[in-house]
């Protein structure tokens, strides 16, 4: 196993836990893409493992349950196949939105389950300042913010 494969495995595991309440492939890929944005923006020195480790500090929803992985599940295998594109920055983003001036796109850095926002930091920092942290996408029950 390579170190890159280890990182991608951690990414998949985190994504599955984060989407336990809305476990569709599209929401799983959207969370993975949202995690790629802080890496690209240089958060935690652009280190994938550090971004994954610190991601729970900036999400809007803390999940009590963890995902149960069935390695034979077709959707799980599809996620494994498609996570490479996210990791290498080749996936077409489903969560980017035109910026305010319409010249480029805005990549979200934060997300929450729309019906379960249970982190006060998220409410106080992200939701209370819609000008600085506008919602740019909604995928299933997940909402993504700048």
C-alpha positions, 0 to 999 in steps of 0.5 A, spaced: 500 500 500 502 506 498 501 513 502 497 516 497 492 510 498 492 510 505 490 518 505 484 516 500 482 510 505 482 515 510 478 520 506 473 515 504 472 513 511 471 520 513 466 521 507 462 515 509 461 517 516 459 524 514 454 522 510 451 517 514 444 520 514 444 522 507 448 516 504 447 517 496 454 517 492 452 524 490 453 527 497 459 522 498 462 525 492 460 532 494 463 532 501 470 529 498 470 535 493 469 540 499 474 537 503 479 538 497 478 545 497 481 547 503 487 542 501 487 546 495 487 553 499 493 551 503 489 549 509 493 545 514 499 546 509 495 543 504 496 536 507 490 531 506 491 528 512 491 534 517 485 537 513 481 530 514 483 530 521 481 537 523 475 537 518 470 536 524 472 542 527 469 546 521 463 542 519 456 544 521 453 537 523 456 532 528 454 525 527 453 520 533 453 514 528 458 512 524 457 508 517 457 501 516 461 499 510 459 493 506 465 492 501 461 488 496 456 494 495 456 497 488 455 504 491 461 503 496 466 500 490 463 506 485 466 511 491 472 508 491 473 508 484 471 515 483 475 518 489 481 518 485 479 523 481 477 528 487 484 526 490 488 528 484 483 534 482 480 531 476 473 531 478 468 535 475 465 539 481 458 539 483 459 544 489 462 550 485 458 556 484 459 562 480 463 568 484 459 574 486 462 578 479 460 571 475 468 571 472 470 565 476 467 559 481 467 559 488 469 553 492 466 551 498 470 550 505 464 548 509 458 544 510 452 542 514 446 537 514 441 542 513 436 539 518 441 538 523 446 543 525 448 542 532 455 545 532 454 552 535 461 554 532 458 553 525 452 557 527 456 563 530 461 563 525 458 561 518 450 562 518 451 568 522 455 572 516 451 570 510 455 575 506 462 572 508 459 565 508 454 565 502 451 558 501 453 556 494 450 549 493 445 544 496 446 536 494 441 532 498 440 534 505 447 537 505 448 545 504 455 548 502 458 555 504 464 559 502 
